[in-house]
Amino acid sequence: MKIKVLAIVERDGESFHAYCPAFRGLHVDGASQEEALENTVEALKLYVDSLHRHGNPIPVGPDCIV
C-alpha cells in the first residue's frame, strides 16, 4: 500500500522538527531536514503498522491520501 502524507519540517534551534497533521502525536526530529524526513518515514511506517494491528483506520483526508 502506498500513502501520500503531508509532512511539515521546521527549524527548531540547532535541529529540525517534523510532524504530520493527519497522524496525531507523530512528531520527530533530526539534525538536518533530510534526517527529520527520514525519521518521519520510519515513524509513519510504525504508526500505520500499529493502526493495522489494532484494527484502526488510516486517517484519510486532505493531509493523507491512500
Contact map, one row per residue, 1 for C-alpha under 8 A:
111000000000000000000000000000000000000000000000000000000000000001
111100000000000000000000000000000000000000000000000000000000000001
111110000000000000000000000000000000000000000000000000000000000111
011111000000000000000000000000000000000000000000000000000000001111
001111100000000000010100000000000000000000000000000000000000001110
000111110000000000011100000000000000000000000000000000000000001100
000011111000000001111000000000000000100100000000000000000000000000
000001111100000001110000000000000000000000000000000000000000000000
000000111110000111100000000000001001100000000000000000000000000000
000000011111000111000000000000000000000000000000000000000000000000
000000001111111110000000000000000000000000000000000000000000000000
000000000111111110000000000000000000000000000000000000000000000000
000000000011111100000000000000000000000000000000000000000000000000
000000000011111100000000000000100000000000000000000000000000000000
000000000011111110000000000011110000000000000000000000000000000000
000000001111111111000000000011111001000000000000000000000000000000
000000001111001111100000001111000001000000000000000000000000000000
000000111100000111110000001110000001100100000000000000000000000000
000000111000000011111000011100000000000100000000000000000000000000
000011110000000001111111011000000000000000000000000000000000001000
000001100000000000111111000000000000000000000000000000000000001000
000011000000000000011111000000000000000000000000000000000011101100
000000000000000000011111110000000000000000000000000000000010000000
000000000000000000011111110000000000000000000000000000000000000000
000000000000000000000011111000000000000000000000000000000000000000
000000000000000000110011111100000000000000110000000000000000000000
000000000000000011110000111110000000000100000000000000000000000000
000000000000000011100000011111000001001100100000000000000000000000
000000000000001111000000001111100011001000000000000000000000000000
000000000000001110000000000111111111101000000000000000000000000000
000000000000011100000000000011111011000000000000000000000000000000
000000000000001100000000000001111111000000000000000000000000000000
000000001000000100000000000001111111100000000000000000000000000000
000000000000000000000000000001011111110000000000000000000000000000
000000000000000000000000000011111111111000000000000000000000000000
000000001000000111000000000111111111111100000000000000000000000000
000000101000000001000000000001001111111110000000000000000000000000
000000000000000000000000000000000111111111000000000000000000000000
000000000000000000000000000111000011111111100000000000000000000000
000000100000000001100000001100000001111111110000000000000000000000
000000000000000000000000000000000000111111111000000000000000000000
000000000000000000000000000000000000011111111100000000000000000000
000000000000000000000000010100000000001111111110000000000000000000
000000000000000000000000010000000000000111111111000000000000000000
000000000000000000000000000000000000000011111111100000000000000000
000000000000000000000000000000000000000001111111110000000000000000
000000000000000000000000000000000000000000111111111000000000000000
000000000000000000000000000000000000000000011111111100000100000000
000000000000000000000000000000000000000000001111111110000000000000
000000000000000000000000000000000000000000000111111111000000000000
000000000000000000000000000000000000000000000011111111111100000000
000000000000000000000000000000000000000000000001111111111000000000
000000000000000000000000000000000000000000000000111111110000000000
000000000000000000000000000000000000000000000000011111110000000000
000000000000000000000000000000000000000000000000001111111000000000
000000000000000000000000000000000000000000000000001111111100000000
000000000000000000000000000000000000000000000000001100111110000000
000000000000000000000000000000000000000000000001001000011111000000
000000000000000000000110000000000000000000000000000000001111100100
000000000000000000000100000000000000000000000000000000000111111111
000000000000000000000100000000000000000000000000000000000011111110
000000000000000000000000000000000000000000000000000000000001111110
000111000000000000011100000000000000000000000000000000000001111110
001111000000000000000100000000000000000000000000000000000011111111
001110000000000000000000000000000000000000000000000000000001111111
111100000000000000000000000000000000000000000000000000000001000111
